[in-house]
Amino acid sequence: MFDRCNVDQLPLERVIAHGGQGEILFHRVADAGHLSGRLNFIDVALLPPGVSIGRHTHAPNEEEFYLVLEGHGRMYRDGKTFEVGPGDLIRTPPGGSHELTNTGQAILKLFVFEVSV
């Protein structure tokens, strides 16, 4: 069962996220096997400048949330594009499509939560 961690001290791995541009730094903090509720996973992700999480579509039984902790980017969600920054919490509804690109000069750091619905 997941209890506690310091997200600034987690080991990060480099991955290409959903066919995006470049490599993000990523850590899966917890997944459904370590949680009691309906969360599928909790991730922390860091996107260097110019790097993206590629456009992808979620299943109709899951929704996903991005919480921007640091940095700035451009989010595509279901046909609309908009700027995001620190404090923004973005919901992608069940069956929705989205992508995120770091358009800033610094790291874009975010939490990603996926929930079963």
Backbone atoms as SQL, in Angstrom:
CREATE TABLE atoms (id INTEGER PRIMARY KEY, chain TEXT, resi INTEGER, resn TEXT, atom TEXT, x REAL, y REAL, z REAL);
INSERT INTO atoms VALUES
  (1, 'A', 1, 'MET', 'N', 0.841, -1.183, 0.000),
  (2, 'A', 1, 'MET', 'CA', 0.000, 0.000, 0.000),
  (3, 'A', 1, 'MET', 'C', 0.885, 1.247, 0.000),
  (4, 'A', 2, 'PHE', 'N', 0.572, 2.192, -0.833),
  (5, 'A', 2, 'PHE', 'CA', 1.306, 3.453, -0.888),
  (6, 'A', 2, 'PHE', 'C', 0.987, 4.290, 0.341),
  (7, 'A', 3, 'ASP', 'N', 2.000, 4.906, 0.942),
  (8, 'A', 3, 'ASP', 'CA', 1.790, 5.717, 2.132),
  (9, 'A', 3, 'ASP', 'C', 2.328, 7.132, 1.968),
  (10, 'A', 4, 'ARG', 'N', 3.614, 7.266, 1.551),
  (11, 'A', 4, 'ARG', 'CA', 4.246, 8.576, 1.550),
  (12, 'A', 4, 'ARG', 'C', 5.499, 8.545, 0.698),
  (13, 'A', 5, 'CYS', 'N', 5.795, 9.680, 0.047),
  (14, 'A', 5, 'CYS', 'CA', 7.061, 9.827, -0.666),
  (15, 'A', 5, 'CYS', 'C', 7.366, 11.312, -0.806),
  (16, 'A', 6, 'ASN', 'N', 8.589, 11.622, -1.140),
  (17, 'A', 6, 'ASN', 'CA', 8.981, 12.979, -1.485),
  (18, 'A', 6, 'ASN', 'C', 9.192, 12.998, -2.990),
  (19, 'A', 7, 'VAL', 'N', 8.333, 13.705, -3.723),
  (20, 'A', 7, 'VAL', 'CA', 8.390, 13.659, -5.184),
  (21, 'A', 7, 'VAL', 'C', 9.660, 14.283, -5.751),
  (22, 'A', 8, 'ASP', 'N', 10.345, 15.100, -4.963),
  (23, 'A', 8, 'ASP', 'CA', 11.608, 15.680, -5.428),
  (24, 'A', 8, 'ASP', 'C', 12.779, 14.716, -5.288),
  (25, 'A', 9, 'GLN', 'N', 12.554, 13.568, -4.612),
  (26, 'A', 9, 'GLN', 'CA', 13.629, 12.604, -4.412),
  (27, 'A', 9, 'GLN', 'C', 13.389, 11.272, -5.118),
  (28, 'A', 10, 'LEU', 'N', 12.377, 11.197, -5.954),
  (29, 'A', 10, 'LEU', 'CA', 12.078, 9.950, -6.654),
  (30, 'A', 10, 'LEU', 'C', 13.067, 9.710, -7.791),
  (31, 'A', 11, 'PRO', 'N', 13.463, 8.462, -8.012),
  (32, 'A', 11, 'PRO', 'CA', 14.307, 8.161, -9.172),
  (33, 'A', 11, 'PRO', 'C', 13.471, 8.295, -10.443),
  (34, 'A', 12, 'LEU', 'N', 14.008, 8.986, -11.419),
  (35, 'A', 12, 'LEU', 'CA', 13.275, 9.233, -12.657),
  (36, 'A', 12, 'LEU', 'C', 13.867, 8.419, -13.795),
  (37, 'A', 13, 'GLU', 'N', 12.991, 7.923, -14.671),
  (38, 'A', 13, 'GLU', 'CA', 13.460, 7.227, -15.868),
  (39, 'A', 13, 'GLU', 'C', 13.066, 8.037, -17.093),
  (40, 'A', 14, 'ARG', 'N', 13.830, 7.885, -18.151),
  (41, 'A', 14, 'ARG', 'CA', 13.556, 8.584, -19.412),
  (42, 'A', 14, 'ARG', 'C', 12.658, 7.707, -20.271),
  (43, 'A', 15, 'VAL', 'N', 11.567, 8.281, -20.734),
  (44, 'A', 15, 'VAL', 'CA', 10.643, 7.558, -21.610),
  (45, 'A', 15, 'VAL', 'C', 10.119, 8.501, -22.685),
  (46, 'A', 16, 'ILE', 'N', 9.746, 7.927, -23.811),
  (47, 'A', 16, 'ILE', 'CA', 8.991, 8.656, -24.828),
  (48, 'A', 16, 'ILE', 'C', 7.530, 8.386, -24.503),
  (49, 'A', 17, 'ALA', 'N', 6.786, 9.444, -24.216),
  (50, 'A', 17, 'ALA', 'CA', 5.418, 9.300, -23.725),
  (51, 'A', 17, 'ALA', 'C', 4.409, 9.399, -24.869),
  (52, 'A', 18, 'HIS', 'N', 3.741, 8.319, -25.148),
  (53, 'A', 18, 'HIS', 'CA', 2.680, 8.259, -26.153),
  (54, 'A', 18, 'HIS', 'C', 3.146, 8.780, -27.515),
  (55, 'A', 19, 'GLY', 'N', 4.379, 8.451, -27.886),
  (56, 'A', 19, 'GLY', 'CA', 4.899, 8.858, -29.187),
  (57, 'A', 19, 'GLY', 'C', 5.223, 10.333, -29.303),
  (58, 'A', 20, 'GLY', 'N', 5.371, 11.016, -28.174),
  (59, 'A', 20, 'GLY', 'CA', 5.657, 12.450, -28.184),
  (60, 'A', 20, 'GLY', 'C', 7.066, 12.755, -28.648),
  (61, 'A', 21, 'GLN', 'N', 7.369, 14.049, -28.716),
  (62, 'A', 21, 'GLN', 'CA', 8.677, 14.548, -29.140),
  (63, 'A', 21, 'GLN', 'C', 9.644, 14.520, -27.969),
  (64, 'A', 22, 'GLY', 'N', 10.760, 13.833, -28.097),
  (65, 'A', 22, 'GLY', 'CA', 11.781, 13.805, -27.054),
  (66, 'A', 22, 'GLY', 'C', 11.405, 12.901, -25.895),
  (67, 'A', 23, 'GLU', 'N', 12.248, 12.928, -24.874),
  (68, 'A', 23, 'GLU', 'CA', 12.062, 12.068, -23.705),
  (69, 'A', 23, 'GLU', 'C', 11.636, 12.888, -22.487),
  (70, 'A', 24, 'ILE', 'N', 10.616, 12.386, -21.797),
  (71, 'A', 24, 'ILE', 'CA', 10.229, 12.972, -20.519),
  (72, 'A', 24, 'ILE', 'C', 10.968, 12.221, -19.417),
  (73, 'A', 25, 'LEU', 'N', 11.011, 12.808, -18.238),
  (74, 'A', 25, 'LEU', 'CA', 11.497, 12.132, -17.040),
  (75, 'A', 25, 'LEU', 'C', 10.258, 11.767, -16.242),
  (76, 'A', 26, 'PHE', 'N', 10.207, 10.534, -15.746),
  (77, 'A', 26, 'PHE', 'CA', 8.950, 9.983, -15.271),
  (78, 'A', 26, 'PHE', 'C', 9.161, 9.059, -14.084),
  (79, 'A', 27, 'HIS', 'N', 8.181, 9.053, -13.172),
  (80, 'A', 27, 'HIS', 'CA', 8.149, 8.066, -12.098),
  (81, 'A', 27, 'HIS', 'C', 6.698, 7.737, -11.766),
  (82, 'A', 28, 'ARG', 'N', 6.365, 6.469, -11.743),
  (83, 'A', 28, 'ARG', 'CA', 5.038, 6.033, -11.313),
  (84, 'A', 28, 'ARG', 'C', 5.067, 5.949, -9.790),
  (85, 'A', 29, 'VAL', 'N', 4.422, 6.888, -9.140),
  (86, 'A', 29, 'VAL', 'CA', 4.415, 6.975, -7.678),
  (87, 'A', 29, 'VAL', 'C', 3.632, 5.803, -7.094),
  (88, 'A', 30, 'ALA', 'N', 2.483, 5.493, -7.687),
  (89, 'A', 30, 'ALA', 'CA', 1.652, 4.381, -7.212),
  (90, 'A', 30, 'ALA', 'C', 0.738, 3.948, -8.348),
  (91, 'A', 31, 'ASP', 'N', 0.361, 2.681, -8.309),
  (92, 'A', 31, 'ASP', 'CA', -0.615, 2.174, -9.274),
  (93, 'A', 31, 'ASP', 'C', -1.761, 1.505, -8.522),
  (94, 'A', 32, 'ALA', 'N', -2.729, 0.990, -9.258),
  (95, 'A', 32, 'ALA', 'CA', -3.947, 0.445, -8.644),
  (96, 'A', 32, 'ALA', 'C', -3.641, -0.631, -7.603),
  (97, 'A', 33, 'GLY', 'N', -2.572, -1.389, -7.791),
  (98, 'A', 33, 'GLY', 'CA', -2.213, -2.430, -6.841),
  (99, 'A', 33, 'GLY', 'C', -1.737, -1.902, -5.496),
  (100, 'A', 34, 'HIS', 'N', -1.396, -0.601, -5.452),
  (101, 'A', 34, 'HIS', 'CA', -0.903, 0.010, -4.220),
  (102, 'A', 34, 'HIS', 'C', -1.881, 1.018, -3.625),
  (103, 'A', 35, 'LEU', 'N', -3.092, 1.076, -4.198),
  (104, 'A', 35, 'LEU', 'CA', -4.085, 2.053, -3.778),
  (105, 'A', 35, 'LEU', 'C', -5.408, 1.350, -3.472),
  (106, 'A', 36, 'SER', 'N', -6.209, 1.918, -2.603),
  (107, 'A', 36, 'SER', 'CA', -7.473, 1.298, -2.218),
  (108, 'A', 36, 'SER', 'C', -8.668, 1.804, -3.017),
  (109, 'A', 37, 'GLY', 'N', -8.546, 2.959, -3.628),
  (110, 'A', 37, 'GLY', 'CA', -9.677, 3.572, -4.324),
  (111, 'A', 37, 'GLY', 'C', -9.722, 3.223, -5.798),
  (112, 'A', 38, 'ARG', 'N', -10.274, 4.135, -6.570),
  (113, 'A', 38, 'ARG', 'CA', -10.478, 3.925, -7.997),
  (114, 'A', 38, 'ARG', 'C', -9.394, 4.559, -8.849),
  (115, 'A', 39, 'LEU', 'N', -8.317, 5.018, -8.218),
  (116, 'A', 39, 'LEU', 'CA', -7.193, 5.557, -8.989),
  (117, 'A', 39, 'LEU', 'C', -6.460, 4.422, -9.684),
  (118, 'A', 40, 'ASN', 'N', -6.192, 4.599, -10.975),
  (119, 'A', 40, 'ASN', 'CA', -5.383, 3.623, -11.710),
  (120, 'A', 40, 'ASN', 'C', -3.903, 3.835, -11.447),
  (121, 'A', 41, 'PHE', 'N', -3.502, 5.119, -11.382),
  (122, 'A', 41, 'PHE', 'CA', -2.106, 5.428, -11.095),
  (123, 'A', 41, 'PHE', 'C', -1.955, 6.895, -10.723),
  (124, 'A', 42, 'ILE', 'N', -0.808, 7.194, -10.105),
  (125, 'A', 42, 'ILE', 'CA', -0.339, 8.550, -9.846),
  (126, 'A', 42, 'ILE', 'C', 1.089, 8.614, -10.381),
  (127, 'A', 43, 'ASP', 'N', 1.349, 9.552, -11.275),
  (128, 'A', 43, 'ASP', 'CA', 2.681, 9.725, -11.861),
  (129, 'A', 43, 'ASP', 'C', 3.190, 11.127, -11.582),
  (130, 'A', 44, 'VAL', 'N', 4.495, 11.276, -11.570),
  (131, 'A', 44, 'VAL', 'CA', 5.129, 12.581, -11.652),
  (132, 'A', 44, 'VAL', 'C', 5.915, 12.578, -12.955),
  (133, 'A', 45, 'ALA', 'N', 5.846, 13.680, -13.693),
  (134, 'A', 45, 'ALA', 'CA', 6.530, 13.768, -14.982),
  (135, 'A', 45, 'ALA', 'C', 7.185, 15.131, -15.120),
  (136, 'A', 46, 'LEU', 'N', 8.371, 15.147, -15.700),
  (137, 'A', 46, 'LEU', 'CA', 9.094, 16.379, -15.998),
  (138, 'A', 46, 'LEU', 'C', 9.366, 16.407, -17.493),
  (139, 'A', 47, 'LEU', 'N', 8.952, 17.485, -18.142),
  (140, 'A', 47, 'LEU', 'CA', 9.163, 17.650, -19.570),
  (141, 'A', 47, 'LEU', 'C', 10.184, 18.764, -19.786),
  (142, 'A', 48, 'PRO', 'N', 11.342, 18.456, -20.360),
  (143, 'A', 48, 'PRO', 'CA', 12.289, 19.515, -20.707),
  (144, 'A', 48, 'PRO', 'C', 11.691, 20.428, -21.792),
  (145, 'A', 49, 'PRO', 'N', 12.246, 21.621, -21.980),
  (146, 'A', 49, 'PRO', 'CA', 11.747, 22.510, -23.023),
  (147, 'A', 49, 'PRO', 'C', 11.672, 21.808, -24.377),
  (148, 'A', 50, 'GLY', 'N', 10.553, 21.999, -25.086),
  (149, 'A', 50, 'GLY', 'CA', 10.356, 21.430, -26.415),
  (150, 'A', 50, 'GLY', 'C', 9.870, 19.997, -26.442),
  (151, 'A', 51, 'VAL', 'N', 9.821, 19.338, -25.306),
  (152, 'A', 51, 'VAL', 'CA', 9.417, 17.931, -25.226),
  (153, 'A', 51, 'VAL', 'C', 7.904, 17.846, -25.026),
  (154, 'A', 52, 'SER', 'N', 7.312, 16.729, -25.509),
  (155, 'A', 52, 'SER', 'CA', 5.860, 16.583, -25.403),
  (156, 'A', 52, 'SER', 'C', 5.451, 15.186, -24.961),
  (157, 'A', 53, 'ILE', 'N', 4.250, 15.134, -24.398),
  (158, 'A', 53, 'ILE', 'CA', 3.519, 13.888, -24.219),
  (159, 'A', 53, 'ILE', 'C', 2.594, 13.831, -25.420),
  (160, 'A', 54, 'GLY', 'N', 2.752, 12.822, -26.261),
  (161, 'A', 54, 'GLY', 'CA', 2.034, 12.764, -27.534),
  (162, 'A', 54, 'GLY', 'C', 0.530, 12.624, -27.388),
  (163, 'A', 55, 'ARG', 'N', -0.155, 12.979, -28.463),
  (164, 'A', 55, 'ARG', 'CA', -1.614, 12.902, -28.471),
  (165, 'A', 55, 'ARG', 'C', -2.060, 11.451, -28.343),
  (166, 'A', 56, 'HIS', 'N', -2.983, 11.232, -27.422),
  (167, 'A', 56, 'HIS', 'CA', -3.517, 9.888, -27.214),
  (168, 'A', 56, 'HIS', 'C', -4.952, 9.994, -26.712),
  (169, 'A', 57, 'THR', 'N', -5.689, 8.895, -26.853),
  (170, 'A', 57, 'THR', 'CA', -7.103, 8.856, -26.489),
  (171, 'A', 57, 'THR', 'C', -7.302, 7.855, -25.371),
  (172, 'A', 58, 'HIS', 'N', -8.073, 8.253, -24.382),
  (173, 'A', 58, 'HIS', 'CA', -8.350, 7.382, -23.249),
  (174, 'A', 58, 'HIS', 'C', -9.569, 6.506, -23.494),
  (175, 'A', 59, 'ALA', 'N', -9.615, 5.402, -22.788),
  (176, 'A', 59, 'ALA', 'CA', -10.749, 4.481, -22.877),
  (177, 'A', 59, 'ALA', 'C', -11.986, 5.154, -22.269),
  (178, 'A', 60, 'PRO', 'N', -13.170, 4.689, -22.623),
  (179, 'A', 60, 'PRO', 'CA', -14.393, 5.285, -22.088),
  (180, 'A', 60, 'PRO', 'C', -14.605, 5.037, -20.594),
  (181, 'A', 61, 'ASN', 'N', -13.793, 4.190, -19.976),
  (182, 'A', 61, 'ASN', 'CA', -13.950, 3.924, -18.541),
  (183, 'A', 61, 'ASN', 'C', -12.823, 4.530, -17.698),
  (184, 'A', 62, 'GLU', 'N', -12.119, 5.553, -18.237),
  (185, 'A', 62, 'GLU', 'CA', -11.063, 6.208, -17.479),
  (186, 'A', 62, 'GLU', 'C', -11.029, 7.700, -17.810),
  (187, 'A', 63, 'GLU', 'N', -10.703, 8.501, -16.805),
  (188, 'A', 63, 'GLU', 'CA', -10.459, 9.920, -17.030),
  (189, 'A', 63, 'GLU', 'C', -9.122, 10.256, -16.387),
  (190, 'A', 64, 'GLU', 'N', -8.490, 11.310, -16.899),
  (191, 'A', 64, 'GLU', 'CA', -7.147, 11.630, -16.451),
  (192, 'A', 64, 'GLU', 'C', -7.058, 13.107, -16.098),
  (193, 'A', 65, 'PHE', 'N', -6.222, 13.399, -15.092),
  (194, 'A', 65, 'PHE', 'CA', -6.031, 14.763, -14.621),
  (195, 'A', 65, 'PHE', 'C', -4.543, 15.099, -14.655),
  (196, 'A', 66, 'TYR', 'N', -4.208, 16.280, -15.176),
  (197, 'A', 66, 'TYR', 'CA', -2.850, 16.815, -15.132),
  (198, 'A', 66, 'TYR', 'C', -2.871, 18.001, -14.178),
  (199, 'A', 67, 'LEU', 'N', -1.989, 17.992, -13.189),
  (200, 'A', 67, 'LEU', 'CA', -1.810, 19.125, -12.297),
  (201, 'A', 67, 'LEU', 'C', -0.416, 19.700, -12.566),
  (202, 'A', 68, 'VAL', 'N', -0.374, 20.916, -13.107),
  (203, 'A', 68, 'VAL', 'CA', 0.902, 21.552, -13.441),
  (204, 'A', 68, 'VAL', 'C', 1.490, 22.149, -12.167),
  (205, 'A', 69, 'LEU', 'N', 2.687, 21.696, -11.824),
  (206, 'A', 69, 'LEU', 'CA', 3.376, 22.172, -10.623),
  (207, 'A', 69, 'LEU', 'C', 4.356, 23.294, -10.941),
  (208, 'A', 70, 'GLU', 'N', 5.048, 23.190, -12.069),
  (209, 'A', 70, 'GLU', 'CA', 6.052, 24.182, -12.483),
  (210, 'A', 70, 'GLU', 'C', 6.072, 24.242, -13.997),
  (211, 'A', 71, 'GLY', 'N', 6.443, 25.394, -14.528),
  (212, 'A', 71, 'GLY', 'CA', 6.647, 25.538, -15.957),
  (213, 'A', 71, 'GLY', 'C', 5.383, 25.910, -16.721),
  (214, 'A', 72, 'HIS', 'N', 5.548, 25.969, -18.048),
  (215, 'A', 72, 'HIS', 'CA', 4.467, 26.392, -18.940),
  (216, 'A', 72, 'HIS', 'C', 4.425, 25.493, -20.169),
  (217, 'A', 73, 'GLY', 'N', 3.219, 25.330, -20.687),
  (218, 'A', 73, 'GLY', 'CA', 3.073, 24.496, -21.864),
  (219, 'A', 73, 'GLY', 'C', 1.807, 24.802, -22.634),
  (220, 'A', 74, 'ARG', 'N', 1.644, 24.025, -23.698),
  (221, 'A', 74, 'ARG', 'CA', 0.450, 24.116, -24.535),
  (222, 'A', 74, 'ARG', 'C', -0.229, 22.759, -24.510),
  (223, 'A', 75, 'MET', 'N', -1.489, 22.779, -24.152),
  (224, 'A', 75, 'MET', 'CA', -2.287, 21.559, -24.027),
  (225, 'A', 75, 'MET', 'C', -3.286, 21.493, -25.166),
  (226, 'A', 76, 'TYR', 'N', -3.380, 20.321, -25.786),
  (227, 'A', 76, 'TYR', 'CA', -4.456, 20.023, -26.726),
  (228, 'A', 76, 'TYR', 'C', -5.406, 19.083, -25.994),
  (229, 'A', 77, 'ARG', 'N', -6.709, 19.386, -26.046),
  (230, 'A', 77, 'ARG', 'CA', -7.698, 18.498, -25.456),
  (231, 'A', 77, 'ARG', 'C', -8.967, 18.568, -26.294),
  (232, 'A', 78, 'ASP', 'N', -9.315, 17.434, -26.878),
  (233, 'A', 78, 'ASP', 'CA', -10.578, 17.284, -27.606),
  (234, 'A', 78, 'ASP', 'C', -10.848, 18.433, -28.569),
  (235, 'A', 79, 'GLY', 'N', -9.854, 18.742, -29.422),
  (236, 'A', 79, 'GLY', 'CA', -10.043, 19.725, -30.487),
  (237, 'A', 79, 'GLY', 'C', -9.704, 21.152, -30.126),
  (238, 'A', 80, 'LYS', 'N', -9.375, 21.432, -28.863),
  (239, 'A', 80, 'LYS', 'CA', -9.034, 22.792, -28.440),
  (240, 'A', 80, 'LYS', 'C', -7.618, 22.824, -27.892),
  (241, 'A', 81, 'THR', 'N', -6.904, 23.929, -28.153),
  (242, 'A', 81, 'THR', 'CA', -5.543, 24.118, -27.664),
  (243, 'A', 81, 'THR', 'C', -5.521, 25.332, -26.752),
  (244, 'A', 82, 'PHE', 'N', -4.813, 25.219, -25.617),
  (245, 'A', 82, 'PHE', 'CA', -4.756, 26.324, -24.664),
  (246, 'A', 82, 'PHE', 'C', -3.455, 26.241, -23.878),
  (247, 'A', 83, 'GLU', 'N', -3.067, 27.383, -23.299),
  (248, 'A', 83, 'GLU', 'CA', -1.842, 27.477, -22.503),
  (249, 'A', 83, 'GLU', 'C', -2.111, 27.003, -21.082),
  (250, 'A', 84, 'VAL', 'N', -1.099, 26.380, -20.476),
  (251, 'A', 84, 'VAL', 'CA', -1.198, 25.933, -19.091),
  (252, 'A', 84, 'VAL', 'C', 0.033, 26.391, -18.319),
  (253, 'A', 85, 'GLY', 'N', -0.126, 26.524, -16.993),
  (254, 'A', 85, 'GLY', 'CA', 0.972, 26.939, -16.142),
  (255, 'A', 85, 'GLY', 'C', 0.745, 26.472, -14.720),
  (256, 'A', 86, 'PRO', 'N', 1.626, 26.869, -13.807),
  (257, 'A', 86, 'PRO', 'CA', 1.570, 26.406, -12.426),
  (258, 'A', 86, 'PRO', 'C', 0.186, 26.616, -11.798),
  (259, 'A', 87, 'GLY', 'N', -0.303, 25.553, -11.168),
  (260, 'A', 87, 'GLY', 'CA', -1.598, 25.591, -10.510),
  (261, 'A', 87, 'GLY', 'C', -2.746, 25.115, -11.373),
  (262, 'A', 88, 'ASP', 'N', -2.548, 24.988, -12.680),
  (263, 'A', 88, 'ASP', 'CA', -3.622, 24.520, -13.553),
  (264, 'A', 88, 'ASP', 'C', -3.865, 23.030, -13.347),
  (265, 'A', 89, 'LEU', 'N', -5.130, 22.676, -13.181),
  (266, 'A', 89, 'LEU', 'CA', -5.569, 21.290, -13.094),
  (267, 'A', 89, 'LEU', 'C', -6.484, 21.047, -14.285),
  (268, 'A', 90, 'ILE', 'N', -6.084, 20.130, -15.161),
  (269, 'A', 90, 'ILE', 'CA', -6.787, 19.893, -16.412),
  (270, 'A', 90, 'ILE', 'C', -7.364, 18.486, -16.414),
  (271, 'A', 91, 'ARG', 'N', -8.650, 18.382, -16.694),
  (272, 'A', 91, 'ARG', 'CA', -9.339, 17.089, -16.762),
  (273, 'A', 91, 'ARG', 'C', -9.507, 16.674, -18.213),
  (274, 'A', 92, 'THR', 'N', -9.151, 15.432, -18.506),
  (275, 'A', 92, 'THR', 'CA', -9.487, 14.817, -19.787),
  (276, 'A', 92, 'THR', 'C', -10.578, 13.806, -19.489),
  (277, 'A', 93, 'PRO', 'N', -11.786, 14.012, -20.036),
  (278, 'A', 93, 'PRO', 'CA', -12.921, 13.159, -19.693),
  (279, 'A', 93, 'PRO', 'C', -12.780, 11.758, -20.281),
  (280, 'A', 94, 'PRO', 'N', -13.602, 10.829, -19.833),
  (281, 'A', 94, 'PRO', 'CA', -13.576, 9.475, -20.395),
  (282, 'A', 94, 'PRO', 'C', -13.699, 9.526, -21.922),
  (283, 'A', 95, 'GLY', 'N', -12.832, 8.774, -22.591),
  (284, 'A', 95, 'GLY', 'CA', -12.833, 8.745, -24.049),
  (285, 'A', 95, 'GLY', 'C', -12.199, 9.951, -24.699),
  (286, 'A', 96, 'GLY', 'N', -11.652, 10.880, -23.909),
  (287, 'A', 96, 'GLY', 'CA', -11.071, 12.109, -24.445),
  (288, 'A', 96, 'GLY', 'C', -9.664, 11.923, -24.970),
  (289, 'A', 97, 'SER', 'N', -9.254, 12.871, -25.821),
  (290, 'A', 97, 'SER', 'CA', -7.902, 12.886, -26.384),
  (291, 'A', 97, 'SER', 'C', -7.160, 14.122, -25.896),
  (292, 'A', 98, 'HIS', 'N', -5.863, 13.967, -25.688),
  (293, 'A', 98, 'HIS', 'CA', -5.071, 15.117, -25.268),
  (294, 'A', 98, 'HIS', 'C', -3.595, 14.909, -25.553),
  (295, 'A', 99, 'GLU', 'N', -2.851, 16.032, -25.502),
  (296, 'A', 99, 'GLU', 'CA', -1.391, 16.033, -25.571),
  (297, 'A', 99, 'GLU', 'C', -0.897, 17.290, -24.881),
  (298, 'A', 100, 'LEU', 'N', 0.379, 17.279, -24.487),
  (299, 'A', 100, 'LEU', 'CA', 0.966, 18.410, -23.778),
  (300, 'A', 100, 'LEU', 'C', 2.380, 18.626, -24.272),
  (301, 'A', 101, 'THR', 'N', 2.707, 19.888, -24.594),
  (302, 'A', 101, 'THR', 'CA', 4.045, 20.261, -25.046),
  (303, 'A', 101, 'THR', 'C', 4.593, 21.346, -24.133),
  (304, 'A', 102, 'ASN', 'N', 5.847, 21.189, -23.709),
  (305, 'A', 102, 'ASN', 'CA', 6.510, 22.223, -22.930),
  (306, 'A', 102, 'ASN', 'C', 6.941, 23.326, -23.889),
  (307, 'A', 103, 'THR', 'N', 6.307, 24.497, -23.785),
  (308, 'A', 103, 'THR', 'CA', 6.634, 25.637, -24.635),
  (309, 'A', 103, 'THR', 'C', 7.494, 26.661, -23.909),
  (310, 'A', 104, 'GLY', 'N', 7.827, 26.384, -22.660),
  (311, 'A', 104, 'GLY', 'CA', 8.613, 27.322, -21.865),
  (312, 'A', 104, 'GLY', 'C', 10.111, 27.089, -21.990),
  (313, 'A', 105, 'GLN', 'N', 10.864, 27.846, -21.213),
  (314, 'A', 105, 'GLN', 'CA', 12.325, 27.762, -21.199),
  (315, 'A', 105, 'GLN', 'C', 12.855, 26.907, -20.059),
  (316, 'A', 106, 'ALA', 'N', 11.953, 26.434, -19.183),
  (317, 'A', 106, 'ALA', 'CA', 12.338, 25.636, -18.016),
  (318, 'A', 106, 'ALA', 'C', 11.556, 24.325, -18.026),
  (319, 'A', 107, 'ILE', 'N', 11.907, 23.449, -17.104),
  (320, 'A', 107, 'ILE', 'CA', 11.205, 22.168, -16.947),
  (321, 'A', 107, 'ILE', 'C', 9.726, 22.412, -16.674),
  (322, 'A', 108, 'LEU', 'N', 8.877, 21.601, -17.276),
  (323, 'A', 108, 'LEU', 'CA', 7.443, 21.567, -16.974),
  (324, 'A', 108, 'LEU', 'C', 7.229, 20.334, -16.106),
  (325, 'A', 109, 'LYS', 'N', 6.802, 20.550, -14.864),
  (326, 'A', 109, 'LYS', 'CA', 6.645, 19.452, -13.902),
  (327, 'A', 109, 'LYS', 'C', 5.163, 19.277, -13.604),
  (328, 'A', 110, 'LEU', 'N', 4.688, 18.030, -13.626),
  (329, 'A', 110, 'LEU', 'CA', 3.287, 17.799, -13.370),
  (330, 'A', 110, 'LEU', 'C', 3.042, 16.467, -12.693),
  (331, 'A', 111, 'PHE', 'N', 1.892, 16.412, -12.035),
  (332, 'A', 111, 'PHE', 'CA', 1.312, 15.149, -11.541),
  (333, 'A', 111, 'PHE', 'C', 0.288, 14.701, -12.563),
  (334, 'A', 112, 'VAL', 'N', 0.216, 13.401, -12.744),
  (335, 'A', 112, 'VAL', 'CA', -0.809, 12.813, -13.611),
  (336, 'A', 112, 'VAL', 'C', -1.558, 11.778, -12.789),
  (337, 'A', 113, 'PHE', 'N', -2.875, 11.905, -12.746),
  (338, 'A', 113, 'PHE', 'CA', -3.732, 10.988, -12.017),
  (339, 'A', 113, 'PHE', 'C', -4.720, 10.388, -13.014),
  (340, 'A', 114, 'GLU', 'N', -4.867, 9.088, -13.020),
  (341, 'A', 114, 'GLU', 'CA', -5.891, 8.458, -13.852),
  (342, 'A', 114, 'GLU', 'C', -6.868, 7.713, -12.953),
  (343, 'A', 115, 'VAL', 'N', -8.169, 7.913, -13.225),
  (344, 'A', 115, 'VAL', 'CA', -9.237, 7.384, -12.389),
  (345, 'A', 115, 'VAL', 'C', -10.140, 6.477, -13.212),
  (346, 'A', 116, 'SER', 'N', -10.531, 5.326, -12.642),
  (347, 'A', 116, 'SER', 'CA', -11.541, 4.459, -13.259),
  (348, 'A', 116, 'SER', 'C', -12.919, 5.062, -13.018),
  (349, 'A', 117, 'VAL', 'N', -13.746, 5.061, -14.053),
  (350, 'A', 117, 'VAL', 'CA', -15.107, 5.595, -13.927),
  (351, 'A', 117, 'VAL', 'C', -16.112, 4.561, -14.391);
